[in-house]
Amino acid sequence: MSAPLPVDRPATPPAWPVALPEALAETIAAGLERRQRQVRGRFAPSPTGRLHRGNLRTALLAWLDARLAGGELLLRLDDLDTPRNRPGAEEAILADLRWLGLDWDGPPLRQSERRGLYATVLSALRRGGALYPCRCSRRLLADVSAPHGALSVYPGYCRALLPQWGAVGGRLPSWRLRLPSGSLRWPERFAAPGRLEGATAVGDGVLRRADGVVAYHLATAVDELTLGISDVVRGEDLWSSTGAQVAVMAALGAEPPRYGHVPLWRDGEGQRLSKREDAEGLELWRSRGMDAAAVIGALAASLGLVPDGVRLSAQELLGGIDSARLHACMAPQPPEGRHS
């Protein structure tokens, strides 16, 4: 069966940004006000396994960035995709961070415990006309996806259809955000401001999967707003996902936080580490006799903050650098396709 033709995109969806229930509007407003009072960052691993080398370095950068600014760092566990979670992974993540001396503020936060909030946001977006049901199968979308693994954008097959939110043939639809035309922009701390064209580079993203699982972009965007996150430090491989999250924030009438997409760990020739190399974590380093001071030294040396072979604690590293020196090592090389 041939795929339906893509539909034209209206200039704006109905009531963008959407009208929010009073309690939800107050929750978001409180988070945005909290953002203005103090730097607040977050480290947000998924409990799908132990922290690998890249995770550990990002955790160190996020911790240093927040502490040098006199701010807070939250620990959030992105555990909504239950089938991918592994038993014992959460406990291992917390233990590894404590062993390295990378503390966080408040109790660990779990997205699985915030499903009620996400459901409220989805209901508001749906009532405001910012969502539509989509019944396109993965096979159909794979058939029309961009060649050679390029990032593809949903062509809008279900966008103009009469909404049917219930089950059809025993299958519920996914829920997509009805994204308007125009650019999505966000502040980047260590690079040119981020910008992606909504229609051609982001598209109508899924915010609730057909199996009922809340999508990563919806949960992440809502958390950044309601938890008062002022600064997001994460790997540059997540740059392209920012547009979808900023789109959710725009639908809710809120500005995004500041982003710092930091360089991935590369070898001496500038090549990204292989999956096997990047997967190496504390378990392997401990088996080689490395203690916490040696690991912090290795992570810091990979960033050019200390010479190779230096051993020091996270607190000692914090006391030996300033923000200018830290930020100098956090600036990524702009990949192809980014625009200021």
Buried (B, 14 or more C-beta within 10 A) or exposed (E): EEEBEBEEBEEEBEEBBBEBEEEBBEBBBEBBEBBEEEBBBBBBBBBBBBBBBBBBBBBBBBBBBBBBBEBBBBBBBBBBBEEEBEEEBBEBBBBBBEEBBBEBEEEBBBBBEBBEBBEBBBEBBBBBBBBBBBBBEEEBBEEEBEEEEEEEBBBBBBBEEEEEEEEEEEEBBBBBBBBBEEBBBBEBBBBEEBBBBBBEBBBBBBBBBBEEBBBBBBBBBBBBBBBBBBBBBBBBBBBBBBBBBBBBBBBBBBEBBBBBBBBBBEEEEEEBBEEEEBBBBBEEBBEEEBEBBBBBBBBBBBBEBBEEEBBBBBEBBBEEBEEEBBBEBBBBEBEEEBEE
